[in-house]
Amino acid sequence: MLFAVAAQEGYYWMVLFAALNSTISLYYYLLLIKEAYIVTPESETATVVITPLQMAGLLPLSAAMLLLGILPTVSTMIQKFLQ
């Protein structure tokens, strides 16, 4: 829809440029999907080990991300408090 509106306004060069870039980015996204779902891995992947120090950092950051994502008004209150 954005491309159609830009074309109606006469920005044909911009529409062409944006369509070309969208096509190129689609190619790269499809490569990722192919690697994730179609290509079988050559070797077994290594297990990720999380140390207690890493866990101590991940837990509060994950909790903050969930809180701010579920209740976006909390971020507004924090912003008003800091001003």
C-alpha positions in Angstrom: 0.0 0.0 0.0 2.9 2.3 0.8 4.4 1.7 -2.7 1.0 2.4 -4.3 0.6 5.7 -2.6 4.1 6.7 -3.4 3.5 5.8 -7.1 0.3 7.8 -7.1 2.2 10.9 -5.9 4.7 10.4 -8.7 7.7 9.0 -6.8 8.4 6.3 -9.3 12.1 6.3 -8.7 11.6 5.8 -5.0 9.1 3.0 -5.6 11.5 1.2 -7.9 14.4 1.6 -5.4 12.2 0.4 -2.5 10.9 -2.6 -4.5 14.4 -3.6 -5.5 15.6 -3.4 -1.9 12.6 -5.4 -0.7 13.4 -8.1 -3.2 17.0 -8.3 -2.1 16.0 -8.4 1.6 13.5 -11.2 0.8 16.3 -13.2 -0.7 18.3 -13.0 2.5 15.3 -13.8 4.7 14.5 -16.8 2.6 18.1 -18.0 3.0 17.6 -17.9 6.8 14.4 -19.9 6.6 16.0 -22.4 4.3 18.9 -22.9 6.8 16.4 -23.3 9.7 13.9 -25.7 8.2 15.3 -27.4 5.1 19.1 -27.9 5.3 20.1 -30.7 7.7 23.1 -29.9 9.9 26.4 -31.5 9.1 27.3 -32.1 12.8 25.6 -32.1 16.1 25.3 -28.7 17.7 27.0 -27.9 21.0 25.0 -27.6 24.1 24.8 -24.0 25.5 26.0 -23.8 29.1 24.9 -20.8 31.1 26.9 -20.0 34.2 25.3 -18.7 37.4 26.7 -15.2 36.8 25.1 -15.2 33.4 21.8 -16.4 34.8 22.0 -13.7 37.5 22.1 -11.1 34.7 19.6 -12.8 32.4 16.8 -13.2 35.0 16.3 -9.5 35.9 16.7 -8.4 32.3 14.1 -11.0 31.1 11.7 -10.0 33.9 12.0 -6.3 33.0 11.5 -7.1 29.3 8.3 -9.1 30.0 7.0 -6.5 32.4 7.6 -3.6 30.0 6.1 -5.7 27.2 3.0 -6.8 29.0 2.4 -3.5 30.8 3.7 -0.7 28.6 2.3 1.9 31.0 5.1 1.0 33.4 7.7 2.4 31.0 5.7 5.6 30.8 5.6 5.9 34.6 9.4 5.3 34.8 10.0 7.9 32.1 7.9 10.5 34.0 9.7 9.6 37.3 13.1 10.2 35.7 12.1 13.6 34.3 
